[in-house]
Amino acid sequence: MDHEIRDHEIRDHRGLGCVLVANRGEIALRIVRGCRALGLRSVAIHSELDAHAPHVIAADDSVPVPSYLDIDAVVAAAVGAGADAIHPGYGFLSERAAFAAAVEAAGLRLVGPSARVMEQMGRKDAAREIAVAAGVPVVPSYSVEDPVSSMSLPVLVKAAAGGGGKGMRIVRTAEEYDAAVTSARREAASSFGDDTLLVEKYVEHGRHIEVQVLADGHGNVRHFFERDCSTQRRHQKVLEEAPAPTIGQEVRDRVTGAAVALAEHVGYVNAGTVEFLLDTDTGEAYFLEMNTRLQVEHPVTELAVRVAGQPLDLVQLQLRVTGGHRLDFAQQDVALHGHAIEARVYAEDSFAGFLPQAGTATLVRWPEHARVDAALETGQVVSTAYDPMLGKVIVHGPDRETARRALVAALDDTAILGLTTNAGFLRTLVASEEFRDATIDTAWLDGATIDPPGADLARLVAAWTDVAVRTLTAGEPHPFVPDGWRLGADPAATIVELDRPVRVDRARGEVDGVPVRELSCADHLVVLEVEGRRHRAVVALGGHAIEVVLEGHRHVFGRPDPFADSSAVAGDGTVLAPMPGTVLDVAVTEGQSVAEGELLGVLEAMKMELSLKAPFAGVVASVGAGTGDQVALGAALFVVDPPEEETS
């Protein structure tokens, strides 16, 4: 590697006074808090959709921009606001070298590496070459143009730019290769504006280990140990923890040493993460990529690491480094402190194909006894315009099992009503034997079958609460409202019509014959003892449905509508939008004959593509949307009629 790459870029020693936060959501709030702790003024940017978002309200000032991806507008906002630096958070422009260059050209400082280093390390292809030069082992690779016959399948096709699991496809057979390359190119171009691809050996049974590093502008590099992010679906992390539970000191020393060597080699400045894939079959640790930004999962490192016995705050350290300060602690001052686990809460239906969800969060309850990094509040609208992550629930304990149990309890106390989230799925996953025993590798979740929680207990809670609230709010008896009163006997049971009739007998303390004791029922929180076991649930009673969040999972019980037209339902040949989103492609026209399973169109939401296929062979009777149209959940997009029966 030449001298230019090894040379460190010394930052200006002037302190910072004002920081523009070039992001939204929970990470923007996190940065605003970091600025406030250091006495720095914070300026938020926001799209029209986010004009009243929590991060806008929390900052000292705000500036509207057309888009969080508009480089010129973001830099102009910083200059106009008198900012000294821009903190990009993660996602959006955080790993765009062109953005870093524009920041530098405007005379501002980026809370991150230089444009030159970002260009090198932010691209997986260039980073791979640098890792080889630094003596860091890499995964065996191929050229995209190589014949598939020369590859040892399976392989992973992945975008050279960006991260977050976008633009990645696993290829197991030669027949899948061309389609995987085409699909990965399209997603890479859409997500990162760059369709360059890499092809690497796919490690079937691996663990995702990453090392948090921080470097100042004076040549000092420190690591803060490692995280394990093996619990992931389609390369998108779901649970993260620190330290890694399955590695020994030899592997820990190997990956942390390699991460520091790589950062030193390239002259890295600020926070970054060096990711490795640990092949559990061979014990080899391969360099994957370097994320040239703060990671979503940085809180687990903050909770599980101490510096000279003091808590770690990576955002404050980032800001101090950007202001020219030296790292005033040695590597031996950095020590592990217990165990931390993080769960990412997404707006998605994990038990229905992980489809993105949207709507108004009518009631939001985050756990009190956990760290919560979130920007979702009651009454907030969740759209498909941005990433589906709503927040993060992070816990800490003296050991992994204590932390795991604390996370189960925290997810029990997480309730989001109005739209479906993955909180119940996370709770089920964290409580599983596989996660408890740390046997989950990077491929496990893609092939695992995780059943949704049953509805019986939630239905019982819904019916009991409905009757309890009606009883409490009934007031004076009405001559036309039955009150269950009977001469010389206990009040009669009440029948609650949900997805099925439920018999509630408050006098006897029973629901469908099951013993129930009410311990508390106030402010949407219901605590019941059912068959001797205590359960806590958050309940919202509506005129058309009752929502119950139990152990993090949202159950919706619709009330029968006596005036509903039972014939007004979609027939077997109607293809409905399984999620709100944008129609990317319409592949058929009305009157066209289609085979069973033939592609009708493609729907996209929150950067997830879903192919819509014909339910059976027939003729397309109608096409309900065009390319580029925004459609709602349940919208009728296609109708396929069965072929007319031939007559003799």
C-alpha positions in Angstrom: 0.0 0.0 0.0 1.5 3.4 -1.0 2.4 6.2 1.4 -0.7 8.2 0.6 -3.0 5.5 1.9 -0.9 5.0 5.1 -0.7 8.7 5.8 -3.1 9.9 8.5 -5.2 13.0 7.9 -4.8 15.3 10.8 -8.0 17.0 11.7 -8.3 20.6 12.6 -7.8 21.1 16.3 -10.6 23.7 16.7 -13.4 22.5 18.8 -16.9 22.1 17.6 -19.8 24.5 18.4 -22.7 23.3 16.2 -23.5 20.0 14.5 -26.0 19.3 11.8 -27.7 15.9 12.2 -28.1 14.5 8.8 -30.6 11.7 9.7 -33.9 10.9 11.2 -35.5 8.6 13.8 -33.8 7.1 16.8 -30.3 7.7 15.6 -31.0 11.4 15.1 -32.3 11.6 18.7 -29.2 9.7 19.9 -26.9 12.2 18.2 -28.9 15.2 19.5 -28.4 13.8 23.1 -24.7 13.4 22.5 -24.4 17.0 21.3 -26.3 18.3 24.3 -24.1 16.3 26.7 -21.0 18.1 25.2 -22.7 21.5 25.2 -22.9 21.6 21.4 -25.8 23.1 19.4 -27.7 20.6 17.3 -29.6 21.3 14.0 -31.9 18.7 12.6 -32.9 18.3 9.0 -36.3 16.9 8.0 -38.4 16.0 5.0 -41.9 17.3 4.6 -43.2 14.0 6.0 -41.0 14.5 9.1 -41.8 18.2 9.9 -43.1 17.3 13.3 -41.0 14.2 14.0 -39.4 13.7 17.5 -35.9 14.4 16.3 -37.0 17.7 14.9 -38.6 18.7 18.1 -35.6 17.5 20.2 -32.9 19.5 18.3 -32.0 23.1 19.0 -33.0 24.1 15.5 -34.2 22.4 12.2 -34.0 22.9 8.5 -36.3 21.4 5.8 -34.7 19.5 3.0 -36.3 17.8 -0.1 -34.8 14.5 0.8 -32.3 13.0 3.3 -30.4 11.8 0.3 -30.0 15.2 -1.3 -26.3 15.9 -0.9 -26.4 19.5 -2.0 -29.4 20.4 0.1 -28.0 18.7 3.2 -24.6 20.5 2.9 -26.4 23.8 2.2 -28.5 23.3 5.3 -25.3 22.9 7.4 -23.7 26.0 5.9 -26.8 28.0 6.4 -27.2 26.9 10.0 -23.7 27.8 10.9 -22.7 24.2 11.6 -19.1 23.2 12.0 -19.7 19.5 11.3 -22.2 17.1 10.0 -23.0 13.8 11.8 -24.6 11.4 9.2 -25.6 8.6 11.7 -26.2 5.4 9.7 -28.0 4.7 6.5 -28.9 7.5 4.0 -25.6 9.4 3.2 -23.5 8.0 6.0 -21.3 5.9 3.6 -21.4 8.0 0.5 -17.9 9.1 -0.4 -19.5 11.8 -2.6 -21.2 13.3 0.4 -18.0 13.2 2.5 -16.2 15.0 -0.4 -19.0 17.7 -0.6 -18.8 18.2 3.2 -15.0 18.7 2.9 -15.4 21.0 -0.1 -17.7 23.2 1.9 -15.1 23.7 4.6 -17.1 21.5 7.1 -16.1 18.4 9.0 -17.8 15.1 8.7 -18.2 13.0 11.9 -16.6 10.1 10.2 -13.7 9.2 8.0 -12.4 11.3 5.0 -13.9 10.9 1.6 -10.8 9.1 0.4 -10.9 6.5 3.1 -14.6 6.2 2.9 -14.3 5.5 -0.8 -11.8 2.8 -0.2 -13.3 1.1 2.8 -17.0 1.8 2.1 -16.7 -0.3 -1.1 -16.5 -4.0 -0.5 -14.3 -4.6 -3.5 -11.7 -2.0 -2.6 -11.8 -2.9 1.1 -11.1 -6.4 0.2 -7.9 -5.5 -1.6 -6.8 -3.3 1.3 -7.5 -6.1 3.8 -5.3 -8.4 1.7 -2.5 -5.8 1.7 -2.9 -5.5 5.5 -2.5 -9.2 6.0 -6.2 -9.8 7.0 -7.7 -13.1 5.7 -10.6 -12.7 3.2 -13.3 -15.0 1.9 -12.4 -16.7 -1.4 -14.0 -14.9 -4.3 -14.9 -15.0 -8.0 -15.5 -12.5 -10.8 -19.2 -11.8 -11.7 -18.3 -12.7 -15.3 -16.7 -16.1 -14.4 -18.6 -19.1 -15.6 -20.8 -20.6 -12.9 -19.1 -24.0 -13.7 -15.9 -22.6 -12.3 -17.4 -21.6 -9.0 -17.7 -23.8 -5.9 -21.4 -23.4 -5.0 -23.0 -22.0 -3.0 -21.8 -18.5 -3.5 -23.0 -15.1 -2.3 -23.7 -12.4 -4.9 -23.5 -9.0 -3.1 -23.4 -5.3 -3.8 -19.9 -3.8 -3.7 -21.4 -0.5 -2.3 -23.5 0.0 0.8 -24.7 -2.5 3.5 -27.7 -3.5 5.5 -28.1 -6.7 3.6 -29.3 -4.9 0.5 -28.2 -6.3 -2.9 -27.4 -9.8 -1.6 -28.5 -13.1 -3.1 -27.4 -16.7 -2.2 -26.9 -18.9 -5.3 -27.1 -22.7 -4.7 -27.5 -23.9 -8.3 -26.2 -22.8 -11.6 -29.7 -22.2 -12.8 -30.2 -19.5 -10.2 -27.1 -17.5 -11.0 -28.3 -15.2 -13.8 -31.6 -14.3 -12.0 -29.7 -13.6 -8.7 -27.2 -11.3 -10.5 -30.0 -9.4 -12.2 -32.0 -9.0 -9.0 -29.0 -8.0 -6.9 -27.9 -5.4 -9.5 -31.4 -3.8 -9.5 -31.5 -3.7 -5.7 -28.0 -2.4 -5.4 -28.7 0.4 -8.0 -31.9 1.3 -6.2 -30.4 1.3 -2.7 -26.9 2.7 -3.4 -26.8 4.2 -6.9 -24.1 1.6 -7.8 -24.8 -1.8 -9.3 -21.3 -3.2 -9.0 -21.3 -6.7 -7.6 -19.0 -9.2 -5.9 -19.2 -13.0 -5.8 -17.8 -14.8 -2.8 -17.8 -18.3 -1.3 -20.9 -18.6 0.8 -20.1 -20.0 4.3 -23.1 -22.2 5.2 -22.5 -22.3 8.9 -20.9 -19.1 10.1 -21.1 -16.6 12.9 -21.1 -12.9 12.2 -18.4 -11.3 14.4 -17.6 -7.5 14.2 -15.1 -5.3 16.0 -15.8 -1.7 17.0 -12.9 0.5 16.4 -12.3 4.2 17.0 -9.3 6.3 15.7 -8.3 9.9 16.3 -6.5 12.2 13.9 -3.2 11.6 15.6 -2.6 8.0 14.7 -4.2 6.4 17.7 -6.5 3.4 17.1 -8.5 1.6 19.8 -10.9 -1.3 19.7 -13.8 -1.9 22.0 -14.0 -5.7 21.6 -16.4 -7.5 19.4 -20.1 -8.0 18.9 -22.0 -11.1 17.6 -24.7 -10.4 15.0 -25.3 -14.0 13.9 -29.1 -13.8 14.4 -30.0 -12.3 11.1 -32.5 -12.9 8.3 -31.5 -12.4 4.7 -28.4 -10.7 5.9 -30.4 -8.2 8.0 -29.5 -8.3 11.6 -32.2 -9.0 14.1 -30.5 -9.5 17.5 -27.0 -8.3 18.4 -24.9 -8.9 21.5 -21.6 -8.1 23.1 -19.3 -9.8 23.7 -19.5 -12.7 21.3 -20.7 -15.7 23.3 -19.0 -18.5 21.4 -15.4 -17.4 20.8 -12.4 -18.0 22.9 -9.6 -15.6 23.7 -7.5 -16.7 20.7 -10.2 -15.8 18.2 -10.9 -12.6 20.1 -7.3 -11.5 19.9 -7.2 -12.5 16.2 -10.2 -10.4 15.1 -9.5 -7.4 17.3 -5.9 -7.3 16.3 -6.8 -7.6 12.6 -9.4 -4.8 12.9 -6.9 -2.4 14.5 -4.2 -3.3 11.9 -6.7 -2.6 9.1 -7.7 0.8 10.5 -4.0 1.7 11.0 -3.1 0.6 7.5 -5.7 2.8 5.8 -5.3 5.8 8.1 -8.8 5.6 9.4 -10.3 8.4 11.6 -13.4 8.2 13.7 -15.7 5.3 14.5 -15.9 2.2 12.3 -16.7 -1.4 12.4 -14.7 -4.3 10.9 -16.9 -7.3 10.1 -15.7 -10.9 10.0 -17.3 -14.2 9.2 -16.3 -17.0 11.5 -16.6 -20.4 9.7 -17.8 -22.6 12.5 -16.7 -25.7 10.5 -13.1 -24.7 10.1 -12.6 -22.0 12.8 -11.3 -19.6 10.1 -12.3 -15.9 10.5 -12.6 -14.1 7.2 -12.8 -10.3 6.7 -16.1 -9.3 5.2 -16.2 -5.5 5.1 -15.7 -2.3 7.0 -18.7 -0.1 7.9 -17.4 3.5 7.8 -19.9 4.8 10.2 -21.6 4.2 13.5 -23.5 0.9 13.6 -27.1 0.4 14.5 -26.0 -2.0 17.2 -23.4 0.3 18.9 -25.5 0.4 22.1 -24.5 -3.2 23.1 -20.9 -2.1 23.0 -21.6 0.9 25.1 -23.3 -1.2 27.7 -20.8 -4.1 27.7 -17.5 -2.1 27.7 -15.9 0.2 30.2 -13.1 2.7 29.6 -10.9 3.2 32.7 -13.9 2.0 34.7 -16.3 4.5 33.2 -19.3 4.1 30.9 -18.6 4.3 27.1 -20.4 6.8 24.9 -19.4 6.3 21.3 -21.3 9.3 19.9 -19.5 11.7 22.3 -16.2 10.1 21.4 -17.0 10.6 17.7 -17.7 14.3 18.3 -14.5 14.8 20.4 -12.4 13.1 17.7 -14.0 15.3 15.0 -13.1 18.3 17.1 -9.4 17.3 17.1 -9.1 15.7 20.5 -6.8 12.8 21.1 -8.0 9.4 22.5 -6.6 9.9 26.0 -6.8 6.3 27.1 -4.7 3.2 26.3 -6.0 -0.1 24.9 -5.4 -1.7 28.3 -7.9 0.8 29.8 -10.7 -0.8 27.7 -12.3 -3.7 29.5 -15.4 -5.9 29.1 -18.2 -5.4 31.6 -20.9 -8.0 31.7 -23.1 -8.8 28.7 -25.5 -6.8 26.5 -28.2 -7.8 24.0 -30.2 -5.7 21.5 -33.4 -6.4 19.7 -34.4 -4.4 16.7 -38.2 -3.6 16.6 -39.4 -3.4 13.0 -42.8 -2.5 11.4 -43.2 -5.9 9.8 -45.4 -9.0 10.2 -42.8 -11.6 11.0 -45.3 -14.4 11.0 -46.7 -13.5 7.6 -43.6 -13.5 5.4 -41.9 -10.5 7.2 -44.0 -8.2 5.1 -43.6 -4.5 5.9 -46.4 -2.8 7.7 -47.6 0.8 7.9 -50.2 2.8 9.8 -50.7 5.0 12.8 -49.2 3.8 16.1 -52.3 4.4 18.2 -50.6 3.4 21.4 -46.9 3.0 22.2 -45.5 1.5 25.4 -41.7 1.0 25.6 -40.2 -1.0 28.6 -39.1 1.0 31.6 -36.4 -1.4 32.8 -34.3 -1.4 29.6 -32.4 1.1 27.4 -34.7 2.1 24.5 -33.3 4.0 21.5 -36.5 4.9 19.7 -38.3 7.8 18.1 -41.8 6.2 17.9 -44.5 7.8 20.0 -48.2 7.4 20.4 -50.1 8.9 17.5 -47.2 8.8 15.1 -47.7 7.7 11.5 -45.4 4.9 10.2 -45.1 5.0 6.4 -43.3 2.8 3.9 -41.2 5.8 2.8 -38.3 4.9 5.2 -36.6 2.0 6.8 -39.1 -0.1 8.9 -37.0 0.0 12.1 -39.0 1.7 14.8 -36.6 1.4 17.7 -34.2 -0.8 19.7 -34.6 -2.4 23.0 -31.2 -3.0 24.8 -30.5 -4.8 28.1 -27.4 -5.5 30.2 -26.6 -8.1 32.8 -23.6 -9.5 34.6 -23.7 -12.5 32.3 -25.4 -13.6 29.1 -28.3 -15.6 30.6 -29.2 -12.7 33.0 -29.2 -10.3 30.0 -31.3 -12.8 27.9 -33.9 -13.1 30.6 -34.0 -9.3 31.0 -34.6 -8.9 27.3 -37.5 -11.4 27.4 -39.0 -9.3 30.2 -38.4 -6.1 28.3 -40.1 -7.4 25.2 -43.0 -8.5 27.4 -43.4 -4.9 28.3 -43.1 -3.6 24.7 -46.5 -2.8 23.2 -47.3 -1.0 19.9 -50.9 -0.9 18.8 -52.3 0.3 15.5 -49.9 -1.6 13.3 -48.1 -4.9 13.5 -44.5 -5.1 14.6 -42.0 -7.9 15.1 -41.8 -7.5 18.9 -43.7 -10.7 19.5 -41.4 -12.6 17.1 -38.4 -11.2 18.9 -39.7 -12.3 22.2 -40.3 -15.8 20.9 -36.8 -15.9 19.4 -35.0 -14.6 22.5 -36.9 -17.1 24.7 -36.0 -20.0 22.4 -33.6 -22.8 23.3 -31.5 -22.0 20.2 -30.8 -18.5 21.3 -30.4 -19.4 24.9 -27.8 -22.0 23.9 -26.1 -19.6 21.4 -26.4 -22.2 18.6 -27.9 -19.8 16.0 -25.6 -19.1 13.0 -26.1 -16.7 10.1 -28.2 -19.1 8.1 -30.4 -20.5 10.9 -33.2 -17.9 10.8 -33.7 -18.2 7.0 -34.6 -21.9 7.4 -36.2 -21.9 10.8 -39.9 -22.3 11.4 -41.0 -20.1 14.3 -44.7 -20.5 15.0 -46.8 -17.4 16.1 -48.1 -17.3 19.6 -51.6 -18.8 20.0 -54.6 -16.5 20.2 -56.5 -18.3 23.1 -55.0 -16.3 26.0 -55.2 -13.0 24.1 -58.8 -13.7 23.2 -59.6 -14.4 26.9 -57.9 -11.1 27.9 -59.9 -9.2 25.2 -63.2 -10.6 26.3 -62.7 -10.1 30.0 -61.5 -6.6 29.5 -64.4 -5.7 27.2 -66.9 -6.8 29.9 -64.9 -5.2 32.7 -64.8 -1.8 31.0 -68.4 -2.0 30.1 -69.3 -2.8 33.7 -67.1 0.0 35.0 -68.4 2.6 32.6 -72.1 1.5 32.5 -73.3 4.2 34.9 -77.1 4.1 35.6 -78.9 1.1 34.2 -80.6 1.7 30.8 -84.0 0.0 30.3 -82.9 -1.3 26.9 -79.4 -2.6 27.9 -79.3 -6.0 29.6 -77.3 -6.0 32.8 -77.4 -9.7 33.5 -79.4 -9.2 36.7 -81.5 -12.2 37.8 -83.9 -12.6 40.7 -82.3 -14.8 43.4 -79.2 -15.7 41.4 -75.8 -14.4 40.3 -75.8 -12.1 37.3 -75.9 -14.0 34.0 -72.7 -14.5 32.0 -72.0 -12.1 29.1 -71.4 -13.3 25.6 -68.7 -11.3 23.8 -68.7 -11.7 20.0 -65.2 -11.7 18.7 -63.8 -14.1 16.0 -65.9 -16.6 18.0 -68.4 -16.1 20.9 -66.6 -15.9 24.3 -68.6 -16.5 27.6 -67.5 -14.2 30.4 -68.8 -14.8 33.9 -67.4 -12.1 36.1 -69.4 -13.3 39.1 -67.8 -16.7 39.0 -64.4 -15.3 37.7 -64.4 -17.4 34.6 -64.0 -17.1 30.8 -65.3 -20.1 28.9 -64.9 -22.0 32.2 -61.3 -21.0 32.7 -60.6 -19.4 36.2 -59.7 -15.7 36.0 -58.8 -13.3 38.7 -58.4 -9.6 37.9 -55.5 -7.9 39.6 -55.5 -4.6 37.7 -57.3 -2.9 34.9 -56.4 0.7 34.2 -54.8 2.9 31.5 -54.9 0.1 28.9 -52.8 -2.2 31.2 -54.6 -5.3 32.2 -53.1 -7.8 34.7 -55.0 -11.1 35.1 -54.2 -14.3 36.9 -55.4 -17.1 34.6 -55.3 -20.6 36.1 -53.0 -19.4 38.8 -50.4 -17.7 36.4 -50.1 -13.9 36.2 -50.2 -12.2 32.7 -49.8 -8.6 31.7 -51.3 -7.2 28.5 -51.9 -3.9 26.9 -55.5 -3.6 25.5 -57.3 -1.1 23.3 -61.1 -1.5 22.9 -62.5 -0.2 19.7 -65.9 -0.1 18.1 -64.9 -2.5 15.4 -62.0 -4.5 17.0 -60.2 -5.2 20.2 -56.4 -5.1 20.1 -54.3 -7.0 22.7 -50.5 -7.0 22.9 -49.4 -10.0 25.0 -45.8 -10.9 25.3 -45.0 -8.3 22.7 -47.3 -9.9 20.0 -50.3 -7.9 18.7 -53.6 -9.7 18.4 -56.6 -8.1 16.7 -60.0 -9.5 17.3 -62.6 -8.0 15.0 -66.2 -7.5 16.2 -68.9 -8.9 13.9 -70.6 -6.2 11.7 -74.3 -7.2 11.4 -74.6 -4.9 8.4 -71.6 -6.2 6.5 -72.2 -7.6 3.0 -70.8 -11.1 3.3 -70.6 -11.4 -0.5 -68.2 -8.5 -0.8 -65.1 -10.5 -0.3 -62.2 -11.2 -2.7 -62.6 -14.3 -4.8 -60.0 -17.0 -5.1 -58.6 -15.3 -8.2 -58.1 -11.9 -6.7 -54.6 -11.0 -5.8 -54.5 -8.4 -3.0 -51.6 -6.2 -1.9 -50.1 -8.1 1.0 -48.4 -4.8 2.2 -48.7 -1.1 1.5 -46.1 -0.1 -1.1 -45.2 0.9 -4.6 -45.9 -1.1 -7.7 -42.5 -1.6 -9.3 -43.6 -3.6 -12.3 -46.8 -4.9 -14.0 -45.9 -7.9 -16.0 -49.4 -8.7 -17.5 -52.3 -7.1 -19.4 -56.0 -7.7 -19.2 -57.1 -10.6 -21.3 -53.7 -12.3 -21.1 -53.5 -16.0 -20.4 -51.3 -16.9 -17.5 -50.0 -20.2 -16.0 -50.2 -21.0 -12.3 -47.4 -19.2 -10.5 -46.6 -16.9 -13.4 -45.4 -13.4 -12.4 -48.2 -10.8 -12.4 -46.2 -7.9 -11.0 -43.7 -6.7 -8.3 -44.6 -4.7 -5.2 -42.0 -2.8 -3.2 -42.1 -1.4 0.3 -39.3 -0.3 2.6 -36.7 -1.6 0.0 -38.3 -5.1 0.1 -39.5 -6.5 -3.2 -42.3 -9.0 -3.4 -43.3 -10.9 -6.5 -47.1 -11.3 -7.0 -48.0 -14.5 -8.9 -51.0 -16.0 -10.5 -52.9 -18.3 -8.0 -53.9 -20.7 -10.8 -53.9 -20.9 -14.6 -56.4 -18.6 -16.2 -57.0 -15.3 -17.8 -56.2 -11.9 -16.3 -59.6 -10.2 -15.9 -58.4 -6.9 -14.5 -55.2 -5.0 -13.5 -55.9 -2.7 -10.6 -52.7 -0.6 -10.6 -49.9 0.6 -12.8 -46.2 0.8 -12.5 -45.3 3.5 -9.9 -48.6 3.5 -8.2 -48.8 3.7 -4.4 -51.2 1.1 -3.1 -52.7 0.3 0.3 -52.7 -2.9 2.2 -55.4 -5.2 0.8 -55.9 -3.3 -2.5 -57.1 -5.5 -5.3 -54.2 -5.5 -7.8 -55.0 -8.4 -10.2 -58.0 -10.6 -10.8 -57.4 -13.9 -12.6 -60.4 -15.8 -13.9 -60.2 -19.6 -14.4 -60.3 -20.6 -18.1 -63.7 -21.3 -19.5 -64.5 -25.0 -19.5 -64.5 -26.5 -23.0 -67.8 -27.8 -24.2 -68.2 -30.7 -26.6 
